[in-house]
Amino acid sequence: MAAHSAALARSDEIADRCRFSLDELTYTYPTEAGEDGQTPQERLEELTWAGAEQRYPDGLPDKVAAQLRHELTLIERMGYAPYFLTVDSIVRFARGQGILCQGRGSAANSAVCYVLGITSIDPVRQGLLFERFISTSRDEPPDIDVDFEHERREEVIQWVFNTYGHHRAALTATVNRYGARGAVREVGKALGVPEDVTGALASLVWGWSRDGVQEQHAKELNLNLDDRRLRLTLDLAQQLIETPRHLGQHPGGFVLTLGRLDELCPIAPASMENRQTLEWDKIDIEVLKFMKVDVLGLGMLGCMRRAFALLATHKGISHDLATIPAEDEATYAMIRRADTIGVFQIESRAQMAMLPRMAPKTFYDLVIEVAVVRPGPIQGGMVHPYLRRREGHRARHLPDRGAAAGARANARCPALPRASHAGRDRGRRLHPRRGRPAPPRHGHVQVHGGRLEVPGQADPGHDRQRLRPSLCRAHVQAARRLRLLRLPREPRRLVRAHRLRLVLDEVPPPGRILLRDPQASPWAFTRRRSSCAMPSSTACPCGRST
């Protein structure tokens, strides 16, 4: 070793220099500067006001002009003008080729997106909140999802690659992980367990279950648990749940850069010709503050384009997504009869069963109807109380004027627990929605616990009523169903909600449970066989006794 001391010293020197942190990556979005020397912000403002004249040929309303100025000021402050110009150029190319497209998601809350033609819903007329899309308090890059006709979406994707170059553009990856069912099938195949056995075991568990196949499932099938291969299959399958299986390709999430993209992250060729993908998924690029442009496909847009062509050919009527007559009474009469087979969003059996009860008469009625017919509101027991209040069979209960204002402005739909408008920053109160987990891995609701408030209690002088450490089972189940608090399902097990306190949003139960006070001491919740987890001498805050 003494003969190679110089080499060893040199090796140590090289090893000390091999230090890298993701913080060293400097991402720069394409500038999208105009050829005439205009800055991206100046060009965006010019396109915005020109688009406003086209959207409002009879004159720009003062309320819309004020909203546009507010949004442009915020976009300039955040430096997002190049991103809007990129999406605008993609949409202009698609429409130039006769490809129908439509922005969706939170971008529909932006008046700038509306006048640029990215979206087709007037957010000012619908009373939508721009801070749902962009907010200084969240400090998150904007995310504009644009749907294109799925038959011609590849034309748009190849235009992006050709415009920005394969060295500056790539699709993000998706990390596909083992679920409970897939894990037991894969492990059983490797260990030689018959496929009919692993298939029967997989059919007994929920696809998103984190517990996996348990011994009781094998007992239900009368399988021999003394068999070494079977027991090993159950053990290894449990360990394999949530383990990454392979990298997939995002349907259309592009990452664009000013310089070479391969200097920031690894790039791999995709299975489809003339495509390439990053080796990072959307969660990774969100952490690194990379901006993503979504070019997605939607079959219904192709159907609508053909419908527009039929109207033009046979009726001489020319329409696009933005000029379809609003609140057509004959259309709503058909919807109230549940005659909606083939109508996007309201064609399922569950939606058709709800339409006669909701009896929608306006577009916002349809928004509520689509929102409530979902697993969360249904399992949380929120649909029927809403319908009874809507039909006037049950009185509305709001604690005070602040709650009433918040309900009118932001909580007309019961599908999601919301914070009050009063005394709150318009961007901050939307944190919990954006932090709600996409099942089952990436929820961050707990970080907003100190900011959530019961509607009407934003006034510092208002006494906040807090629940005792124990809740009745109905409330515990409601919390689990809303995924705001994950509790194990085993009975009589002690559960500690670390650093969390619960505030009941509405009585009577099941109500909605919100997280509060992250600095509070841990509280213990005990699940008992009785109808409520409270001691026998007391009653649950919902009014139920043991």
DABEL-V656603 format. One record per pair of residues at least 4 apart in sequence whose C-alpha atoms are under 6 Angstrom apart, sorted by sequence separation. I is the first residue (numbers start at 1). J is the second residue. D is the distance in Angstrom with one decimal. If there is no record, write none. Layout:
BEGIN
i=I j=J d=D
i=I j=J d=D
END
This chain:
BEGIN
i=34 j=38 d=5.3
i=38 j=42 d=5.9
i=44 j=48 d=6.0
i=47 j=51 d=6.0
i=52 j=56 d=6.0
i=53 j=57 d=5.6
i=56 j=60 d=5.5
i=75 j=79 d=5.9
i=92 j=96 d=6.0
i=95 j=99 d=5.3
i=104 j=108 d=5.8
i=114 j=118 d=5.9
i=123 j=127 d=5.8
i=131 j=135 d=5.0
i=149 j=153 d=5.9
i=159 j=163 d=5.9
i=161 j=165 d=5.1
i=164 j=168 d=5.9
i=178 j=182 d=5.8
i=179 j=183 d=5.8
i=184 j=188 d=5.8
i=188 j=192 d=5.9
i=189 j=193 d=5.9
i=195 j=199 d=5.8
i=219 j=223 d=5.8
i=228 j=232 d=6.0
i=229 j=233 d=6.0
i=233 j=237 d=5.9
i=262 j=266 d=5.7
i=280 j=284 d=5.8
i=285 j=289 d=6.0
i=286 j=290 d=6.0
i=310 j=314 d=5.9
i=311 j=315 d=5.1
i=312 j=316 d=4.5
i=319 j=323 d=5.7
i=335 j=339 d=5.7
i=343 j=347 d=5.4
i=355 j=359 d=5.8
i=375 j=379 d=5.8
i=376 j=380 d=5.9
i=389 j=393 d=5.8
i=403 j=407 d=6.0
i=406 j=410 d=5.8
i=407 j=411 d=4.4
i=507 j=511 d=5.8
i=540 j=544 d=5.4
i=75 j=80 d=5.3
i=94 j=99 d=5.0
i=113 j=118 d=5.1
i=114 j=119 d=4.8
i=123 j=128 d=5.0
i=148 j=153 d=5.7
i=161 j=166 d=5.7
i=178 j=183 d=5.5
i=188 j=193 d=4.8
i=218 j=223 d=5.4
i=270 j=275 d=5.3
i=285 j=290 d=5.1
i=312 j=317 d=4.8
i=334 j=339 d=5.5
i=342 j=347 d=5.8
i=346 j=351 d=5.2
i=360 j=365 d=5.0
i=372 j=377 d=5.7
i=377 j=382 d=5.2
i=378 j=383 d=5.9
i=388 j=393 d=5.1
i=389 j=394 d=4.7
i=398 j=403 d=5.9
i=407 j=412 d=6.0
i=437 j=442 d=5.2
i=457 j=462 d=5.9
i=479 j=484 d=5.7
i=480 j=485 d=5.5
i=506 j=511 d=5.0
i=528 j=533 d=5.7
i=539 j=544 d=5.8
i=33 j=39 d=5.6
i=113 j=119 d=5.7
i=114 j=120 d=5.8
i=270 j=276 d=4.7
i=311 j=317 d=5.5
i=312 j=318 d=5.4
i=341 j=347 d=5.0
i=388 j=394 d=5.5
i=437 j=443 d=3.6
i=479 j=485 d=5.7
i=480 j=486 d=5.5
i=527 j=533 d=5.9
i=539 j=545 d=4.6
i=33 j=40 d=5.2
i=269 j=276 d=4.3
i=340 j=347 d=5.4
i=436 j=443 d=5.4
i=505 j=512 d=5.3
i=268 j=276 d=5.7
i=435 j=443 d=5.8
i=505 j=513 d=6.0
i=268 j=277 d=5.4
i=435 j=444 d=4.9
i=436 j=445 d=5.7
i=504 j=513 d=5.2
i=267 j=277 d=5.7
i=435 j=445 d=5.1
i=536 j=546 d=5.7
i=108 j=119 d=5.9
i=267 j=278 d=4.6
i=503 j=514 d=5.6
i=111 j=123 d=5.9
i=266 j=278 d=6.0
i=502 j=514 d=5.8
i=185 j=198 d=5.4
i=266 j=279 d=5.8
i=432 j=445 d=5.6
i=502 j=515 d=5.2
i=109 j=123 d=5.3
i=338 j=352 d=5.1
i=406 j=420 d=4.8
i=501 j=515 d=5.9
i=502 j=516 d=5.7
i=532 j=546 d=5.0
i=103 j=118 d=5.3
i=406 j=421 d=5.0
i=501 j=516 d=4.9
i=531 j=546 d=5.7
i=103 j=119 d=4.6
i=500 j=516 d=5.9
i=501 j=517 d=5.8
i=102 j=119 d=5.6
i=338 j=355 d=5.8
i=500 j=517 d=5.9
i=500 j=518 d=5.1
i=109 j=128 d=5.3
i=336 j=355 d=5.6
i=499 j=518 d=4.8
i=109 j=129 d=5.7
i=110 j=130 d=5.4
i=336 j=356 d=5.1
i=499 j=519 d=5.5
i=109 j=130 d=5.0
i=181 j=202 d=4.6
i=499 j=520 d=5.2
i=499 j=521 d=5.5
i=336 j=359 d=5.1
i=499 j=522 d=5.1
i=498 j=522 d=4.8
i=497 j=522 d=6.0
i=107 j=133 d=5.9
i=181 j=207 d=5.9
i=212 j=238 d=5.6
i=497 j=523 d=5.8
i=106 j=133 d=5.0
i=180 j=207 d=5.8
i=496 j=523 d=5.9
i=496 j=524 d=4.7
i=180 j=209 d=5.9
i=332 j=361 d=5.9
i=495 j=524 d=5.8
i=495 j=525 d=5.3
i=180 j=212 d=4.7
i=478 j=510 d=5.9
i=494 j=526 d=5.1
i=419 j=453 d=5.8
i=479 j=513 d=5.8
i=508 j=542 d=5.8
i=327 j=362 d=5.8
i=420 j=455 d=4.4
i=423 j=458 d=5.6
i=475 j=510 d=5.3
i=492 j=527 d=4.7
i=419 j=455 d=5.8
i=422 j=458 d=5.8
i=474 j=510 d=5.5
i=491 j=527 d=5.7
i=492 j=528 d=5.2
i=107 j=144 d=5.5
i=255 j=292 d=5.0
i=466 j=503 d=5.5
i=254 j=292 d=5.4
i=377 j=415 d=5.4
i=253 j=292 d=6.0
i=254 j=293 d=5.0
i=41 j=81 d=5.3
i=253 j=293 d=5.6
i=40 j=81 d=5.7
i=104 j=145 d=5.7
i=253 j=294 d=4.3
i=40 j=82 d=5.7
i=103 j=145 d=5.7
i=252 j=294 d=5.3
i=103 j=146 d=4.1
i=252 j=295 d=4.6
i=372 j=415 d=5.4
i=102 j=146 d=5.5
i=252 j=296 d=5.3
i=371 j=415 d=6.0
i=102 j=147 d=5.2
i=188 j=233 d=5.8
i=368 j=413 d=5.5
i=101 j=147 d=5.4
i=187 j=233 d=5.8
i=101 j=148 d=4.4
i=32 j=82 d=5.4
i=31 j=82 d=5.6
i=454 j=505 d=5.5
i=403 j=455 d=4.6
i=184 j=237 d=5.0
i=403 j=456 d=3.7
i=183 j=237 d=5.0
i=402 j=456 d=4.0
i=469 j=523 d=5.8
i=470 j=525 d=5.4
i=400 j=456 d=6.0
i=473 j=532 d=5.5
i=472 j=532 d=4.1
i=180 j=241 d=5.9
i=472 j=533 d=5.2
i=179 j=241 d=5.3
i=471 j=533 d=5.9
i=52 j=115 d=5.1
i=178 j=241 d=5.2
i=51 j=115 d=4.8
i=178 j=242 d=5.2
i=470 j=534 d=5.6
i=51 j=116 d=5.4
i=177 j=242 d=5.3
i=178 j=243 d=5.6
i=177 j=243 d=5.4
i=449 j=515 d=4.6
i=450 j=516 d=5.0
i=177 j=244 d=4.2
i=449 j=516 d=4.3
i=450 j=517 d=4.6
i=176 j=244 d=5.8
i=177 j=245 d=4.9
i=449 j=517 d=5.9
i=450 j=518 d=5.7
i=472 j=540 d=5.9
i=176 j=245 d=5.5
i=449 j=518 d=5.9
i=176 j=246 d=5.5
i=175 j=247 d=4.9
i=174 j=247 d=5.6
i=174 j=248 d=4.7
i=173 j=248 d=5.5
i=174 j=249 d=5.5
i=173 j=249 d=4.6
i=174 j=250 d=5.7
i=173 j=250 d=5.3
i=172 j=250 d=5.5
i=172 j=253 d=5.7
i=171 j=253 d=5.4
i=171 j=254 d=4.5
i=170 j=254 d=5.6
i=170 j=255 d=5.6
i=169 j=255 d=5.8
i=169 j=256 d=4.7
i=168 j=256 d=5.7
i=168 j=257 d=5.3
i=168 j=260 d=5.3
i=167 j=260 d=5.5
i=168 j=261 d=5.0
i=167 j=261 d=5.9
i=380 j=478 d=5.4
i=172 j=277 d=5.5
i=173 j=278 d=5.8
i=170 j=276 d=5.4
i=171 j=277 d=4.5
i=172 j=278 d=5.1
i=173 j=279 d=5.8
i=170 j=277 d=5.0
i=173 j=280 d=5.5
i=174 j=281 d=5.0
i=173 j=281 d=4.4
i=172 j=281 d=5.5
i=150 j=297 d=4.3
i=149 j=297 d=5.6
i=150 j=298 d=5.2
i=145 j=294 d=4.9
i=146 j=295 d=5.6
i=147 j=296 d=4.7
i=148 j=297 d=4.9
i=149 j=298 d=5.5
i=150 j=299 d=5.4
i=146 j=296 d=6.0
i=147 j=297 d=5.1
i=148 j=298 d=5.9
i=149 j=299 d=5.9
i=147 j=298 d=5.8
i=149 j=301 d=5.2
i=149 j=302 d=5.0
i=120 j=322 d=4.6
i=30 j=257 d=5.4
i=29 j=257 d=4.8
i=30 j=258 d=4.2
i=28 j=257 d=5.8
i=29 j=258 d=5.3
i=28 j=258 d=5.6
i=137 j=427 d=6.0
i=135 j=427 d=5.1
i=131 j=427 d=5.0
END
